[in-house]
Amino acid sequence: MAEAPALSIVVPVYNGAATVGELVQALRGLAIEGGLEIVLVVDYSPDNSLDVCKTLAVRSLERRRVSGPKDKAVVLLDRCIGLSLTQADICRIHRQDIMQLKGCMTPP
């Protein structure tokens, strides 16, 4: 069995087909000692987010809602599901776009 990565990043994805690829590419460019795991949780997105996530060769999960709008409870559940799949002792939840990444994960 492979050793667990040092850091797991969970990304809830909804209508993120246009942005998630750039984010995953940037995350892969980070030099994380001990390795990095990226978990994408696609929440029944009406665009082709799931197809895009599958082509990125990271762990992807599609979670299907029965009905209802995208609300705070659904976003929280997506995060919890993603965290339950991680292998690292240190986990971070990240938005599906790259804006949050710029400058916030760079060591001082």
C-alpha positions in Angstrom: 0.0 0.0 0.0 1.3 3.4 -0.9 2.1 6.0 1.7 -0.5 8.7 2.3 0.2 12.1 0.8 1.2 15.0 3.0 -1.8 17.1 1.9 -5.2 16.4 0.5 -7.2 19.2 -1.3 -11.0 18.7 -1.6 -12.6 20.7 -4.4 -16.5 20.7 -4.6 -17.3 21.3 -8.3 -20.6 22.6 -9.7 -20.7 24.1 -13.2 -16.9 24.2 -13.1 -16.0 22.6 -16.4 -14.4 25.9 -17.6 -12.3 26.5 -14.5 -11.4 23.3 -12.7 -8.7 22.3 -15.2 -6.7 25.4 -14.6 -7.0 24.9 -10.9 -5.8 21.3 -11.0 -2.9 22.2 -13.2 -1.8 24.9 -10.7 -2.2 22.6 -7.8 -0.1 20.0 -9.5 2.6 22.7 -9.9 2.9 23.2 -6.1 6.0 21.7 -4.5 4.4 19.8 -1.5 6.9 17.8 0.4 5.4 14.3 0.9 3.0 14.7 -2.1 -0.5 16.0 -2.8 -3.8 14.4 -3.3 -6.7 16.2 -5.2 -10.3 15.0 -4.6 -12.9 16.6 -6.8 -16.6 16.2 -5.8 -19.0 16.9 -8.7 -22.5 17.6 -7.5 -24.8 16.7 -10.3 -23.5 19.6 -12.4 -25.6 20.3 -15.5 -22.5 21.2 -17.5 -19.8 18.6 -18.4 -17.8 19.0 -15.1 -17.8 15.3 -14.4 -16.3 14.5 -17.8 -13.6 17.2 -17.4 -12.8 16.0 -13.9 -12.4 12.4 -15.1 -9.9 13.5 -17.8 -7.8 15.3 -15.2 -6.8 11.9 -13.7 -7.5 12.8 -10.1 -9.9 11.2 -7.7 -13.4 12.3 -8.8 -16.8 11.5 -7.3 -20.2 12.4 -8.7 -22.8 13.0 -6.0 -26.3 13.2 -7.3 -29.0 15.2 -5.5 -32.6 14.2 -5.7 -33.8 17.7 -6.2 -33.5 21.3 -4.9 -31.4 24.3 -5.5 -27.7 24.5 -4.7 -27.8 25.9 -1.2 -25.4 26.1 1.8 -26.4 22.7 3.2 -25.6 21.0 -0.1 -22.2 22.7 -0.3 -21.4 21.6 3.2 -22.4 18.0 2.4 -20.1 18.0 -0.7 -17.2 19.2 1.5 -17.9 16.5 4.1 -18.1 13.7 1.4 -14.8 14.9 -0.1 -13.1 15.0 3.3 -14.2 11.5 4.1 -12.3 10.3 1.0 -9.0 12.0 1.8 -5.9 10.1 2.9 -3.7 12.8 4.2 -3.5 14.0 7.8 -3.8 17.6 6.6 -6.7 18.6 4.4 -7.8 21.8 2.7 -11.1 22.7 1.0 -10.6 24.8 -2.1 -13.0 26.6 -4.5 -13.3 25.3 -8.0 -11.5 28.3 -9.5 -7.9 29.5 -9.2 -8.6 32.8 -7.5 -8.2 31.4 -4.0 -4.9 29.8 -4.8 -3.0 32.9 -5.8 -0.7 33.8 -2.9 -2.5 31.7 -0.2 -0.5 28.5 -0.4 3.0 29.9 -1.0 5.3 29.4 1.9 6.6 32.6 3.5 
